Amino acid sequence: MPPAHPFDFDAIRASGDEDKLKEECGVFGVIGLSDAANFVALGLHALQHRGQEAGGIVAYHPEHGFNSARRFGYVRDNFTKQSLMETLPGPLSIGHVRYSTAGSKGAAIRDVQPFFGEFSMGGAAIAHNGNITNAEELRRELIERGSIFQSSSDSECIIHLMARSLQKQAAERLEDALRRVEGAFSVVAMTRTKLIGVRDPLGVRPLVLGQLGEGWVLSSETCALDIIGAKFVREIEPGEMVVITDKGVESRQPFRPQKSRFCIFEHVYFSRPDSIIGGRSVYETRRQIGVELARENPVDADLVCPVPDSGTPAAIGFAAESGIEFGLGITRNQYMGRTFIEPTEQIRNMGVRLKLNVNRALIEGKRVILVDDSVVRGTTSRKIKDMILDAGAKEVHFRIASPPTAWPCFYGVDTPERDKLLAANMSEDEMCEHLGVDSLRFISLDGLYRAVGVAAGRDPKSPAYCDACFSGEYPVAPRDMLAKGFELKTAAE
């Protein structure tokens, strides 16, 4: 019998997340601390949930200049090696973890951020969380004027726009560049002496400021401040630029003020539950989503069971409000990774079962409410339903802690095309029949707004959040996609 040959479990592991939207990336930066890159590596480890495809770190040392390292895979598998971290000395460093959204899938190492450029005023590096909705238009213009692109990433446009700026200082060049950019961006940048953080005028993507001793930290989320023992200072405001040097933090407002439209899905899924957004615990918000979900969509059942791990806080809230027992009816295998196994079709089809296992003793004979954060394509939801029924459940009811995801995101989230989104093609009842469950209900958009702290619900004339993936109302026109024929929501919809 021939020996088993190496088989990468990545495809199987991904198959368990087919119904999950994937955030594009996380950013982290440190100034004023010895061996800053080590702190950046720890911060990126805490932000790994925002991007698991690849990571990169750039550091600056007065004697050794700029140095960088970019690797595919997890932070723990790359940036914990002393031999690598010793190549990144200095008191100033930024880093990035990513999924690929804009640009090619399965991208080359040249697509991994941070991006670095040498300018007349010296070197500068940038790390970008979000998506530029006019990137293709900018790219064509820049190429026609002589720019040579090294990657397929939309973020590289920022470096080229900086290079063409007539401003003398890096911060002013970055301002010039970002005024040309449309879409969503939280940017962390660095020069030889400065750490710079910027959010787009709508504040779609998060960015926070922290302090550790005499040093300063910029991060996508507060949970990454916690891992290095930094104190949370405040959120960077929408449209704000902070320039941090050894003299302290300078705040600027380079853009025309606009009403904030923070991504509401950060509350639902993207951010870690131990982070703080807008002064609110993400965990508590998700628990409250479950409370609202139970109020809006009650069902007679025996057990409330989360789809791990993202459905857990909402399931706790649902159980508390409904008075129905909470139970961990599904267990996640935390150690899915690379292994050696013969890649038969049978093994390939085991994706969800290799990642999740049903607690038969708890499920058997019961009417089960499964609480999940979202349904995207519906493929994984059907497999989980089958597993619950195979374990002897009498009934299966889905309760979803977000409204139906019917529109793609163009602001930095890896979303299927609209014709692949279940909610774009089926009514709630049709989705219920398609999934083969006894009932399926989503939280309403008003209920979601109440859960995140907007007591009056959603104001249709002036929404407090970006909720385009649910409403189809895009706060920034997706210019590149419109040029390709994407159709915006009509009045009838």
C-alpha angles and dihedrals in degrees: 000000000000116000119258112260130216114287122187110227092200093101092049092046090051092050088068090060100048090119094050126095112224124221113227101230155319130238133206134176138179134193131180100025127108112250091010092179090068090058090046091053090053091048092050089050088058090048094048091112088067094059132004103170100080145336140205141190131198121192135182129211122179092230101034100036123210119346129177142187126193124184140171118237135029125344090235091058095051117018098048093070113106092211090060098041091052088065090061105063127160145076096270127062143148132194144188140201120196155189115197116250110140110039127026125333115241086024127198122256089261088069092059114103154258094075118210132204137179113226134178088262092050137271126326135181130199136196117194132198113191137034134280109226095197095042097119091051091049092045093054091048093048094047091050088054093051106270115146114211121212099188142035092235121118088218092070088071088073092059092050093047088051090051091054094048117109093213119117101220130059095235091053091046089052090050090052091049096048093049087065093049125091128195129036128333139164104178131189113191137172141198128181091285108015141068111201130193126187136176125196117254092261094047092225095159124045129249128168137189124227138174131218115182106303092341133090131219135201118196142167090232140017093238088072090055089055094056092061095038095249121155117241108239104175146304119277103248122241108273093013128131121199120196112197123195136153086281094062139256123331118192124208136178105212097165137065107267116256136175111274118254105181115184107266091202088070085072093046103045123333103070121068113257091239092059126098121229122185090346092305128112110244089216092054091047091053091047088052090050087059090050092052090045091055092048093050099039113028120176134182106245145133105231139029109210126182123221096232136281110349095039095056103090092045091048090052090053092046092051093047093050096042097041090230118137117266117221139169095237093161124051123201121221101229094193103063106141144115118332142150116267138135106266099229122162089247091058092046090055091054093074100121094037091053089054102036132033128190121232097229095187090059098040104042115111095002137118102238131204111203113202117200133166098235148345115224112161096355095226097114092041090059092050092049090049090052091051091051092050091046087056090059104263114163095211137007121208123181121212114184122206094214135047118264111295100230103151133054121246119238096182103081107302125118100237129166119244113275095257088059094054111098094212092053091061106032139047119238091262092048090051089051091054092044092053091044096229130140092242140355125195134168129205111257121247089246090050091052091051091050090051092054091051106271098124095189093053125230119344103216091201095051114012116200093218141037102258099158093133088064104029103031089229107130115200090202118038109244092232098180092049093046088055088056092053103267109157121220122223115289126218090255091060 
